[in-house]
Amino acid sequence: MNLNLKLPYIIRLIIFWLLFFISFRVLFIIYQHAKIPDDSHSDTGLGFYYALPVDIAVACVMSLFPFILWIFQQFYKTRTIHRLNLIYNCTLISLVSLLSVTNIKMYGEWGNLLSLPVLHHIFDPAQSPSFFSLWSVLLLLAFSALFAYIGIRFYRNYITNFSYPVEQKRLRNGFIAGIALLFVVGYRIDLNIAAIKGDRIHYSSLEINNHIATNNIWYFANSILYGNNEAQ
């Protein structure tokens, strides 16, 4: 039996996004390691735990459109739906890679997480020379492309079988209802360690640890929707 078929496609997609967020969090820690005191590494590791609620919520939001397509694909299997889902996920992987790598680079420059106001500040002619040197732009794009390539290859190798139909009607309906419930729970999940709202994640006295625990995609989207003008 193909191991890829044991878990429904959407569950594997959510797990993929969680692993993708973790990989950029690890890269963030490696890149910013000089800013973390030696006696705070165990506290930094807790950031992966405290990041889970928002990471899960963001993964659910990102997987909502593929879930809708997956439902249609269960009843009306067409290559058009399959291709639309593939284009959506590959585009999202590329965008998350670009925003995450930019966030890491920018945090190293200014100590702020990427947000819309900060992005406007980056494009300020007075600030752009320090951030947008040709070498910096080329490196940023190269690393973004590398992570996008790895993410897309991983997705196509292990998060495939989007078009695999659940033949048993009851099982199929059970999957759809169960996954829909998981989306609601995943978005509203609290786990008593962080709230999914505009509040900041503060579990550590060291500010960079709180930044590490913050999902940068959520933070950037939050700045667009609610005009968050300050770094966490």
BELKARA-V217679 format. One line per field, one symbol per residue. burial: + if it has 9 or more other ideal C-beta (glycine too) atoms within 8 Angstrom, else -. A space follows every 10 residues. Layout:
burial->???
This chain:
burial->---+----++ ++++++++-+ +++++-+++- -+---+---+ --++-+++-+ ++++++++++ --++-++-++ ++++------ ++-+++-+++ -+++-+++++ +++++++--- -++++++++- -+----++-- +----++--+ --+++-++-- ++-++---+- -+---+---- -+--++--++ -++--++-++ --++-+---- +-++-+-+++ ++++++++++ -++----+-- -+
